[in-house]
Amino acid sequence: MTLITLKLTIEELELLASLASDQLFRREFIDPKMPGHRSNSEEVKLGKALVGRLKLMVDPNAAKRAAVPRITA
């Protein structure tokens, strides 16, 4: 695996994370309904991991909020 280093502003990283999340949603839920579509579950898993990493870079506190269970009364 080759590693690549990018320099992005936080605004660019937020946009990239948002676009990647939208594309992942499309590949997971919309594309399978298209005739002739062939799903690649490994690619979807990799995409989910990547989007998660991007979101953590944008907001490091997101992991702490997700780890705390929410209790509603």
MARMAR-404878 format. One record per atom (N, C-alpha, C): residue in one letter; x, y, z. Coordinates in steps of 0.1 Angstrom, whole numbers, plus 5000, padded with zeros to 4 digits. Atoms other than C-alpha are relative to their C-alpha. Last residue first. Example, Ala and Ser with C-alpha at 12.3 -4.5 7.8 and 13.67 -1.06 7.14 Angstrom:
# MARMAR-404878
S499149895000/S513749895071/S499250115008/A500949885000/A512349555078/A500950125000/
END
This chain:
# MARMAR-404878
A501050034990/A463450945298/A498650014994/T501249905000/T466150935272/T499049955009/I501150054992/I469550775277/I498950105000/R501049904997/R472250825251/R498949945007/P501450045004/P475250595252/P499150115005/V500949984989/V478650775252/V498649964997/A499850114990/A480950625226/A499150015012/A500550125005/A479550845198/A500149885010/R501549995000/R480151165217/R499449874995/K500550004986/K483751065224/K498550015001/A499950144995/A484350965188/A499649995014/A501150085005/A482951295176/A500149865005/N501050034989/N485351495198/N498949914995/P499450104991/P488151475171/P499149965012/D500549984986/D485951665147/D500549895009/V500749885000/V487351705111/V499650045015/M499149895002/M489951435116/M499450145000/L499249984988/L487451205132/L501050114998/K500849934990/K485051265103/K500850025013/L500149865004/L487851165078/L499150095010/R498749934998/R488550855097/R500050144997/G499949994985/G484850745098/G501350075003/V500949894997/V484550825060/V500150025016/L499449885005/L487550595054/L499250125004/A498849974992/A486250315075/A500650134996/K500549964986/K482850335058/K501250035009/G500649865000/G484550345024/G499550045013/L498949915000/L486650035032/L499550155000/K499350014986/K483549845042/K501150105001/V500949924991/V481749965010/V500650005014/E499849865003/E484749844989/E499150095009/E498749954994/E484749515006/E500350144997/S500149984986/S481049474999/S501350045007/N498750044995/N481349514962/N500150045015/S499649944988/S477849524947/S501449955004/R499250114993/R477249444911/R500650075012/H499049954990/H474449664896/H500749885006/G498750045003/G472749524865/G501150045010/P499850135007/P469549704870/P501449984996/M499949995014/M469749984896/M500249874993/K501350005007/K468449924930/K500050014985/P500550145001/P471849834943/P498649984994/D499550085012/D473050184933/D499549865000/I500749965012/I470750364958/I500549914988/F501450015000/F471550214992/F499350034987/E500650104991/E475150134997/E498549984998/R499650135003/R476750304967/R499449895008/R500550045013/R474650614972/R500449864996/F501450024999/F475350635009/F499449954987/L500150134994/L479050595002/L498549965002/Q499750105010/Q478850884977/Q499949865006/D501150015010/D477151105003/D500249894989/S501150064993/S479751015030/S498849994990/A499750154999/A482651085005/A498849935007/L500150065013/L481151424997/L500249855000/S501449995004/S480751525033/S499749934987/A500650104991/A484251405043/A498550004996/L499650135005/L485651605013/L499349895008/L500750025013/L483751915023/L500349864994/E501450014997/E484951895059/E499249974987/L500150134994/L488551835047/L498549975004/E499950105011/E488352135024/E499849865005/E501249985009/E487052355052/E500049904989/I501150074993/I489752225076/I498750004992/T500549924989/T492352325051/T498949925006/L501449955002/L494052045032/L499750105011/K500249884991/K497651935028/K498750064996/L500749895005/L497851585014/L500050115010/T500249894991/T500251305021/T499450114993/I500049875007/I500050975001/I499750115011/L500649894992/L500750635015/L500350134993/T499349885000/T501350344991/T499350115008/M500849885000/M500050005000/M500950125000/
END
